Amino acid sequence: REVAALAAILPDTAQVLEVGCGRAFNLAYLAETYLAETFPALRFHGIDYSPSHVKAAQRALAPLPNAVAEFGDFHGLTQLADAAFPLIVAVETLGHAQDFAPVLAELNRVLAPGGTLIIFDGFRHPGAIDGPALARAVDYTERTMAVPRFAVLGDFLCLAAAAGFSVQACQDRSA
């Protein structure tokens, strides 16, 4: 709903990018449920690193003329033009990055001037891991989620600022 509200104020010929689109649940939801009829020229573009996810996404998006998915690595979005997307979305994706700096640089490169990057992801809170049992649980959680290590939010925000982003809002939704 939050992404749809932002997309609704875009020019009707704009493109929305979702990095790490997976099987395109979010893209299909946005393209079909919220915006396809109201903003038929708005386009949704998904990138994912998993070939099986891309195939599933392409099947899911096939009936939607305003949405596509393709293979891509968010560490290097070489197939995407500079400043092409006024809205970029990353849902539980960036935590999988091996190195945040090149990912943020690429996202900033393809983000249109004045555009918005929305990130929904997990981050560590400094000092929140109290004791070996919780440390083990966090380690297991990261491994099962294929996350190298959750970033500390403050460190991530510093990297985002260094890449040229300014944080407009940050909400902790842990509860």
C-alpha positions, 0 to 999 in steps of 0.5 A: 500500500505504501509503494502504491501510494507513492506510485500513484503520484508519479507521472503516468509514463513512469517506471517503477523498479523492484530489485530482488523481485523474486517471483513477482508477488509485489510487482503483480500486486501493484500492476494488477490490483492498484494501478493497472486500470488507473495508471495504464501507462505506468510500468513495473520492472523487476530484477532478480538474480535467481533464474528460477525466480525470474521464470516464475515472475515472467509467468506471473506477469505474462497477463499484465502488459505493464509489468516485466521481470528479467535476470539481473544482479543488483551489484551491477545493473548494467542493463538499466539506463541512468536515471530511469526510475523515479521509484525503486523498491527493495523488499527483503532484498538488500540484506543479501548483498555481499557489499552494500557500497556498489549496490547503493551506487547502482541504485543511485545511478538508475534512480531518477533525480528527486526519485525515491528508494524504498527499502523494507529489510532487516537490520541489527540493532547494536547491543541487541544480541544479549548472550550466546543463545541469542547470538546463536539464534541470530546466526542460524536465522541469517544462515537460513535466510541466506543473509551474509550478516544483517547490517547495523542500521546506522552503518547502512544509513552512513553507506547510503549517505555516502552513495548520495541518498538522503533518508526521508523516513526510517521506521522500525517495524520490529514489533 
